[in-house]
Amino acid sequence: MKNIVVIGIGNTIKSDDAAGVKALEMLEPLVSDDVELVEGSVYCADMLPFLEGKRKAIFIDGIDSGEEPGAIFRFAPDEVREEKKISLSIHDFGVYELIMSARLLEQCPEELVMFCVQVKDTGVGRELSPEVEAALPRLCELVLEEVGGRPAASGR
C-alpha cells in the first residue's frame, strides 16, 4: 500500500492556478512506486478518499500571498490560518475544509505538508506565466526531497 500521497491542486484553464497539476505531471516519472500522485480539482472534497490510510499527504498549489511571482513556500497547514469567509457555495470546499473533514472522520494522515508557488496570472488560459513555469523544477525537487526520493535532474 502506498503510504504517501501527493495531491496537485488547480484549475487547468486558469493559467497559474494550474501550477499544482503541472508540477504533478513533472513528478510522475520521478517518484517511487510507494508514492501515489493525485490530480486535485478545484473542489477538494473529491480528494478525501485519497487521504485515508496514508501516513503523509503533500499538497501542491498556487497561492496569491502578494510575494514575487514564482516564489515557493513550504508549510504545514496548521502553521497558516486561512481567513474565515462566508461561503455561499459548496464549491468553496478547499484544502483547509478537506483537512478538517479528514480529521473529523479520523482519516487524516499524521503528516501534512503544503508546497505552494506564488501565482502571477489566474485569468483564463492554459499556459503558466514564465515566472511560475521557471519555478516548477525547483518546486518538484523540494517535493521529491520531502517524499525521500531523488531531486529532479539539474538540467530540468
N, C-alpha and C positions, 0 to 999 in steps of 0.2 A: 504494500500500500504506500502511496506517495504521502509523505508527511509534511511537505511544504507546498503551498500554493502561491503562485504569483498571478495577480489579477491586474491586467491593464485596462484602465477605465477611460472612456472617452467617446465622443461623437465624431465619427469619421467624416462627416460633411461640414464640420465647423473648424476648419483649419487647425490651429494649435491645440484645440481641445482633443484632438486625436493622438496626442503625444503618448499617452499610456498604451494605446493599441499599437501604434507604430513601434514603440520600444519592445513590446511583446513579440512582434514579428521578427525583430532583430535578435531577440533572445532564443527563439525557437531552436535553431540549430546548435546552440551553445550550452544549454542546460543539460544536466544529467537526467537519467530516467526516473529518479525519485522526486523530481520537481514537476508539479502539474501547472501548466500555463492555461489561463482562462481569460478570454476576451470579455471584458465587462462592458456593460451598456451604460446608458445614462440613467437607467432605473436599477439601482443597486440591489433591490430586494431579490432580483433574479440570481444573485451571487450567493445567497445564504446556503444552499446545499453544498457548495464547494468549500465552505469553511469547516463543515462538520468532520471531525476526526483528524484534523490537521494539527500539527504541533506549532506551525508558523505560517502566517499569512503576510504577504508583501503586496502592497498596493502601489501601482504606478499611475500617476495622474498629472494633468496640467492644472496649475492654480494661478490665480492673479493676486499676488501679495504686494504688488507695487514695486517689486525689485526689477533689476535689469532682465530683459527677455533672455531666456536660456539659463538663468541661474538655477542651480539644483539644490534641493532641500531633502534632508533625511530626518525623520522624527517619528516618534510613537504617537498614535492618535491622542492618547491621554495627555501628552505634553502641550497640545494646542487645543484650545477650546474654540468650537465653532460658535459663531454668533447665532443667537436664537432669532428665529424669524417665524412669522405666521405663515403656515403652509396652506395654500388654497387648492393643492392638487396632490394626488398620490404620486405623481411623477417627481416630486421633490424628495423622494426617498434616496438619500445619498449614502456615502461611506459611513458617516457617523451613525446614521439610523441603522445601517446594516450591522455595525459592530454592537450597538445596543441590543438589537434583536437577537443576535447570536449569543450574547451574554445572558439575556433573559431565558433563552431556550437551552442554555448550558451547552452550546455548540461552538463557542468561541475558542480559537487557538490561543495557547498561553502566550505566544509572542506575536505582536503586531507591529509592522514597520510600514511607513509610507515614504515613498520616494516621489517627489514632485518637481516639476520643471515650470519655471515662470513663463507664462504664455505672453505672446505679443498680439496675436490676432485670433479672435474666435468668431470672425464673420464666416459666412457661407463660403466654403471652398474645400478642396481635397488636399491641398498642399500645405505643409508646415512652413512657417516663416524660416528664413535662413538661420536665425539665432537658435530656435528650438531644434531644428534639424541638426545643427552643429553640436548641440548638447547631448543628443541621444547616445552616441558611442560611449561617452563618459558615464552617463546615467546607467547604461547597460553594464559597464564594468563594475559599478558600485553594487548593482543588484546581484551580479554573479559572485562578487565577494561575499555578499550577505548570505547567499544560499550555499556558500562553501565551494563554489565552482571556480573555474579559472577566469581571470579577467579576459575581456574581449581582446582580440589581436590588436596590436598597436597601430596597424595600418587602417583600422576601421574608423 
